[in-house]
Amino acid sequence: MNTMFGVLKSLFGQMDNSKLKEAIKEGAYLVDVRTPGEFSSGSVTGAVNIPLDKVKNQISKFKDKKHIVVFCKSGVRCSQAKSILEQNGFQNVINGGTVQNVNDVLSTN
């Protein structure tokens, strides 16, 4: 039941950004998984653009990163990207949610 509440809370309420804040402080690899067009219209300072459909083919870019934060427009694609990375052995992936959420956390760090 707690898991379901957590999912609903992250969808409809305030995300728990404590892990995200810590990861960003420690220099997390910030990955915007939106399309190149969306990325070029504005993203997070210091982020790289690896669109969701390219994540699987660019796994090598994620190796040796202490923390990986994936984010997108609404939270759907980054959730999928997190799953892909975890299926490929990455245990240090944080779903940052939306671009706005990651920017908000960055501005309060």
C-alpha positions as CSV (number, residue, x, y, z in Angstrom):
1,M,0.0,0.0,0.0
2,N,2.9,2.4,0.8
3,T,4.2,2.0,-2.8
4,M,0.8,2.9,-4.3
5,F,0.6,6.0,-2.0
6,G,4.2,7.0,-3.1
7,V,3.2,6.6,-6.8
8,L,0.1,8.7,-6.3
9,K,1.9,11.3,-4.3
10,S,4.6,11.7,-6.9
11,L,2.0,11.9,-9.6
12,F,-0.4,14.3,-7.9
13,G,1.5,15.8,-5.0
14,Q,4.9,17.2,-4.1
15,M,7.7,14.8,-4.9
16,D,10.2,13.9,-2.2
17,N,13.2,15.6,-3.6
18,S,15.7,14.7,-0.8
19,K,17.6,12.1,-2.8
20,L,17.5,14.3,-5.8
21,K,18.9,17.3,-3.9
22,E,21.7,15.1,-2.5
23,A,22.6,13.7,-5.9
24,I,22.7,17.1,-7.5
25,K,25.0,18.4,-4.7
26,E,27.3,15.5,-5.4
27,G,27.5,16.4,-9.1
28,A,24.9,14.0,-10.6
29,Y,24.8,13.2,-14.3
30,L,21.7,15.2,-15.4
31,V,20.0,13.5,-18.4
32,D,17.1,15.1,-20.2
33,V,15.3,12.3,-22.1
34,R,13.1,14.5,-24.2
35,T,13.5,15.0,-27.9
36,P,16.3,17.2,-29.3
37,G,13.7,19.8,-30.3
38,E,12.3,19.9,-26.7
39,F,15.8,20.1,-25.3
40,S,16.8,23.0,-27.5
41,S,13.8,25.0,-26.3
42,G,15.3,25.0,-22.7
43,S,16.4,22.5,-20.2
44,V,18.4,22.3,-17.0
45,T,21.8,23.9,-16.7
46,G,24.5,21.3,-17.2
47,A,22.2,18.6,-18.5
48,V,22.9,16.4,-21.5
49,N,20.2,15.3,-24.0
50,I,19.8,11.6,-24.5
51,P,16.3,11.1,-25.9
52,L,14.4,8.1,-24.5
53,D,14.6,6.2,-27.8
54,K,18.4,6.5,-27.7
55,V,19.0,5.5,-24.0
56,K,19.5,1.8,-24.8
57,N,22.0,2.4,-27.5
58,Q,24.0,4.9,-25.4
59,I,24.4,2.9,-22.2
60,S,28.1,3.5,-22.3
61,K,27.5,7.2,-21.6
62,F,26.1,6.3,-18.2
63,K,28.9,4.1,-17.0
64,D,31.1,5.2,-14.0
65,K,28.6,7.9,-13.0
66,K,28.0,8.1,-9.2
67,H,24.5,9.4,-9.6
68,I,22.2,9.6,-12.7
69,V,19.2,11.9,-12.7
70,V,16.7,11.4,-15.6
71,F,13.9,13.9,-16.3
72,C,11.5,14.9,-19.0
73,K,8.4,17.0,-19.6
74,S,5.7,15.2,-17.6
75,G,7.6,12.3,-15.8
76,V,6.5,9.5,-18.1
77,R,9.6,9.2,-20.3
78,C,12.0,9.5,-17.4
79,S,10.3,6.7,-15.6
80,Q,10.8,4.5,-18.7
81,A,14.4,5.6,-19.0
82,K,15.0,4.7,-15.3
83,S,13.6,1.3,-16.0
84,I,15.8,0.8,-19.0
85,L,18.9,1.8,-17.1
86,E,18.0,-0.4,-14.1
87,Q,17.5,-3.4,-16.5
88,N,21.0,-2.7,-17.7
89,G,22.5,-2.9,-14.2
90,F,22.4,0.7,-13.0
91,Q,21.3,1.0,-9.4
92,N,22.1,4.7,-9.0
93,V,19.3,6.2,-11.1
94,I,16.9,8.8,-9.7
95,N,13.7,9.8,-11.5
96,G,13.9,13.6,-11.3
97,G,10.4,14.0,-12.7
98,T,9.9,17.1,-14.8
99,V,12.4,19.7,-16.1
100,Q,10.7,22.2,-13.8
101,N,11.1,20.0,-10.8
102,V,14.9,19.5,-11.4
103,N,15.3,23.3,-12.1
104,D,13.4,24.0,-8.8
105,V,15.8,21.7,-6.9
106,L,18.8,23.2,-8.6
107,S,17.7,26.7,-7.7
108,T,17.4,25.8,-4.0
109,N,20.7,24.0,-3.7
